[in-house]
Amino acid sequence: MKIAIDPFMHRHLSLEALPGKVKELGYDWIELSPRGDFLEWFKAPRVFPERIKSLKRSLKEADVGIASLLPMYRWASNDETERKAAVKHWKRAIEIAVELEVDTMNSEFGRGPHPDKGSCYCCHTGSMIEACEDAWWRSMEELVPIFEREGIQLNVEPHPEDWCETLQPALDIIRTVNSKSVKFLYCAPHTFYFGDDTKAMLREAKDVLAHVHVGDTFNHKASSGLRYILNPPGTNARVHQHLNIGQGEVPWDEFFGTLAEIGFDGIMTACVFAWEDKADQSGTFMRAEMQRYIDKHWGAK
């Protein structure tokens, strides 16, 4: 198993300084999420040969590896110009992964209605969700053969407000892709959008599960739907958090215990965004707490 950290809360550091910080926090692996000087959100990668060389050098010096690259492009956009640009950026990101000798990439299903395009805001009730799914399949037709050819595994997660934001149909969609190079990412902070039975959901995902994000959240459905109070009532807002373990309501013994039961041996990423003012403390706490649960449920090594 690779235990990684998403260093988004440390994005103020240079790329070259990042591996040393990750090592200081107790990790050997990075899940490198979008940042302005590398894989920028939704835009072409800001990557050139010298940047690749300097990153590889700093990774080697810190004895840290990249477990996964996390690009975010609008590959499910129902705007064909936008979708084609996203596929172009994906192809370049795959080239970068190959240059860095990274064998895994992960992303979200993507393209909910943000930012709102025109007057259509019917992602969950009308045509936009269908158009976005069709667009995603067109992108996968182009990209899956490249992932397979380059030996890179793609792990996809549903995200609140994406065209696909729930455990099902996400699992069946990934199975329908029918490629050994495309697997499922279970994000614990999205647990309460997936369902209510953590054990059952992880067991259901067993055959395609390759990657988990670890962070806590509250159950937005609890207390008669009043865990959060949103105005105006009935808003389509999707609320969740990425907190330290123990600060929310994810059932962690069930989570880690079921992962051990199904023989999970993929990537486990600390994925906390809530504490930029104490990012170091959060990172070290998450590393120790993840290891505590691993030792408890897999057995200390």
C-alpha positions in Angstrom: 0.0 0.0 0.0 1.2 3.5 -0.8 0.3 6.1 1.9 0.4 9.5 0.3 -0.6 13.1 1.0 -2.4 15.6 -1.2 -0.2 18.7 -0.4 -2.9 21.3 -1.5 -2.6 23.1 1.8 1.2 23.5 1.2 0.8 24.8 -2.4 2.5 28.1 -1.3 5.8 26.1 -1.4 7.7 25.8 -4.6 7.6 22.5 -6.4 11.2 21.9 -5.5 10.5 22.4 -1.8 7.4 20.2 -1.7 9.1 16.8 -1.5 11.2 17.8 1.4 8.1 19.1 3.3 6.2 15.9 2.5 9.1 13.8 3.9 9.2 16.0 7.0 5.5 15.3 7.6 6.2 11.5 7.5 5.1 10.5 4.0 7.0 8.8 1.2 4.4 9.5 -1.5 2.7 12.6 -2.9 -0.6 12.8 -4.7 0.2 15.9 -6.8 -3.1 17.8 -7.2 -3.6 20.9 -9.3 -1.4 23.9 -8.7 -0.7 27.0 -10.8 2.9 26.1 -11.7 2.3 22.5 -12.8 -1.1 21.0 -13.6 -3.2 24.1 -13.4 -7.0 23.8 -12.8 -8.8 23.4 -16.2 -5.9 25.0 -18.2 -3.0 23.7 -20.2 -0.1 22.3 -18.0 2.6 24.8 -17.0 5.3 22.2 -17.5 8.6 22.4 -19.5 11.7 20.3 -19.5 13.6 22.2 -16.9 10.7 22.0 -14.5 10.5 18.3 -15.0 14.2 17.9 -14.3 14.1 20.1 -11.1 11.1 18.2 -9.7 12.7 14.8 -10.4 15.9 16.0 -8.7 14.1 17.3 -5.6 12.0 14.0 -5.4 15.2 12.0 -5.5 17.0 14.1 -2.9 14.0 13.8 -0.5 13.5 10.1 -1.3 9.9 10.8 -2.1 7.8 9.4 -5.0 4.7 10.6 -6.8 2.0 8.0 -6.2 -0.5 9.8 -8.5 -1.0 12.9 -10.6 -4.4 14.6 -10.2 -5.4 16.6 -13.3 -8.7 18.5 -13.4 -9.9 19.2 -16.9 -13.4 19.6 -18.3 -13.5 16.3 -20.1 -17.2 15.9 -19.5 -18.2 19.4 -20.8 -21.2 19.5 -23.1 -19.4 22.4 -24.9 -17.5 20.5 -27.5 -14.8 23.2 -27.8 -14.2 23.0 -24.1 -14.2 19.2 -24.1 -11.7 19.0 -26.9 -9.4 21.4 -25.1 -9.7 19.2 -22.0 -8.7 16.1 -23.9 -5.7 17.9 -25.3 -4.6 18.9 -21.8 -5.2 15.3 -20.6 -2.9 14.0 -23.4 -0.2 16.4 -22.3 -0.7 15.4 -18.7 -0.2 11.8 -19.6 3.0 12.6 -21.3 4.2 14.4 -18.2 3.3 11.3 -16.1 5.4 9.2 -18.4 8.3 11.6 -18.1 8.1 11.5 -14.3 7.7 7.7 -14.4 4.4 7.9 -12.6 2.0 5.0 -13.3 -1.2 6.4 -11.8 -3.4 9.4 -12.4 -6.8 10.2 -10.8 -9.6 12.7 -11.3 -13.3 13.4 -11.0 -16.2 12.7 -13.3 -16.5 16.4 -13.6 -18.5 19.1 -15.3 -21.4 19.9 -13.1 -23.0 23.3 -13.9 -20.2 25.4 -12.4 -19.5 27.9 -13.7 -23.0 28.1 -14.9 -23.1 28.0 -18.7 -26.1 30.0 -20.1 -29.4 29.5 -18.5 -29.1 25.7 -18.0 -28.9 24.8 -14.3 -30.5 21.4 -14.5 -27.6 19.1 -13.8 -29.6 16.7 -11.7 -33.0 16.9 -13.4 -32.7 17.5 -17.1 -30.6 17.3 -20.2 -27.3 18.7 -19.0 -26.4 15.5 -17.0 -27.1 13.4 -20.1 -25.0 15.7 -22.3 -22.2 15.6 -19.8 -22.2 11.9 -19.6 -22.2 11.6 -23.4 -19.2 14.0 -23.5 -17.3 12.0 -20.9 -17.8 8.8 -22.9 -16.4 10.6 -26.0 -13.4 11.7 -24.0 -12.8 8.2 -22.7 -12.9 6.7 -26.2 -9.9 8.9 -27.0 -8.1 8.6 -23.7 -8.5 5.0 -22.5 -6.3 3.6 -25.4 -3.6 6.0 -24.4 -3.7 5.0 -20.7 -3.5 1.4 -21.8 -0.7 2.0 -24.2 1.4 4.0 -21.7 0.7 1.6 -18.8 -1.0 4.2 -16.6 -3.9 3.5 -14.4 -6.7 6.1 -14.1 -8.7 6.2 -10.9 -12.0 8.1 -11.1 -14.1 9.5 -8.2 -17.7 10.8 -8.1 -17.8 14.3 -6.7 -20.7 16.3 -5.2 -22.2 18.3 -8.1 -20.5 16.3 -10.9 -22.7 14.7 -13.5 -22.0 11.5 -11.5 -21.8 12.1 -7.8 -22.9 8.8 -6.2 -21.5 5.3 -5.7 -23.9 4.0 -8.3 -23.9 4.5 -11.2 -20.2 5.3 -10.8 -19.2 1.7 -10.2 -21.1 0.3 -13.1 -19.9 3.1 -15.4 -16.3 2.1 -14.5 -17.1 -1.6 -15.1 -18.7 -0.6 -18.4 -15.4 1.0 -19.5 -14.1 -2.5 -19.2 -10.4 -1.6 -19.0 -7.9 -2.8 -16.5 -6.5 0.7 -16.7 -9.6 2.4 -15.3 -10.5 1.9 -11.6 -12.5 3.5 -8.8 -11.5 6.0 -6.2 -13.5 6.0 -3.0 -13.4 9.5 -1.3 -14.3 9.2 2.4 -15.3 12.9 2.6 -18.0 12.1 0.0 -19.3 9.1 2.0 -22.7 10.5 2.8 -23.4 11.4 -0.8 -22.6 7.7 -1.7 -24.9 6.2 0.9 -25.2 5.2 4.5 -23.6 1.8 4.9 -19.8 2.2 4.6 -19.1 -1.5 4.9 -21.6 -2.4 2.2 -20.3 0.3 -0.2 -16.7 -0.7 0.1 -17.6 -4.4 -0.4 -19.6 -3.5 -3.5 -16.6 -1.6 -4.9 -14.1 -4.3 -4.2 -13.5 -5.5 -7.8 -12.7 -2.0 -9.1 -11.4 -0.2 -5.9 -7.8 1.0 -6.3 -7.5 4.3 -4.4 -9.0 5.9 -1.3 -9.0 9.5 0.0 -9.0 9.9 3.7 -10.6 12.9 5.3 -13.5 13.3 7.7 -16.9 15.0 7.1 -20.3 15.5 8.7 -23.4 13.7 7.5 -25.3 16.4 5.8 -28.4 14.3 5.9 -28.4 13.9 9.7 -30.6 15.6 12.2 -33.6 15.7 9.9 -31.5 17.3 7.2 -30.5 20.2 9.6 -26.9 19.3 10.1 -26.3 22.3 7.9 -28.9 25.1 7.4 -28.8 26.5 3.9 -30.7 29.5 2.7 -32.8 29.7 0.6 -34.4 26.4 1.6 -34.1 23.8 -1.2 -30.9 25.2 -2.6 -28.9 22.7 -4.8 -25.7 23.4 -2.8 -23.6 20.3 -2.2 -21.9 20.6 1.2 -19.1 18.5 2.5 -15.7 18.9 4.2 -12.2 17.4 4.2 -11.4 17.4 7.9 -8.9 15.5 10.1 -9.9 12.0 11.1 -12.2 12.3 14.2 -13.6 15.7 13.4 -16.6 14.5 11.5 -18.9 11.4 11.4 -17.2 9.0 9.0 -17.1 5.6 10.8 -13.4 5.0 10.6 -13.2 1.5 12.1 -15.8 0.4 9.6 -13.8 2.2 6.8 -10.4 0.8 7.6 -11.7 -2.6 8.8 -13.6 -3.2 5.6 -10.6 -2.1 3.5 -8.5 -4.7 5.3 -11.3 -7.3 4.9 -11.4 -6.9 1.1 -7.6 -6.9 0.8 -7.2 -3.3 -0.3 -3.6 -2.7 -1.3 -3.8 0.5 -3.4 -3.1 4.2 -2.8 -4.4 5.7 0.5 -4.2 9.5 0.4 -4.5 12.0 3.3 -6.9 14.5 1.7 -7.5 17.3 4.2 -8.2 20.9 3.0 -9.7 22.6 6.1 -6.7 23.7 8.1 -4.3 25.8 6.0 -3.4 27.7 9.1 -2.1 24.5 10.7 -1.2 22.4 7.7 1.9 20.9 9.2 0.0 19.7 12.3 -2.8 18.3 10.1 -0.4 16.4 7.9 1.6 14.8 10.7 -1.6 14.0 12.6 -3.2 12.3 9.6 -0.1 10.2 8.9 0.0 8.9 12.5 -3.7 8.3 12.6 -3.8 6.5 9.3 -1.0 4.3 10.5 -2.8 3.6 13.8 -5.8 2.3 11.9 -3.7 0.3 9.5 -1.8 -1.3 12.3 -5.1 -2.1 14.1 -6.8 -3.6 11.1 -4.0 -5.0 8.9 -1.7 -5.9 11.8 1.4 -4.0 12.8 4.5 -4.5 10.7 
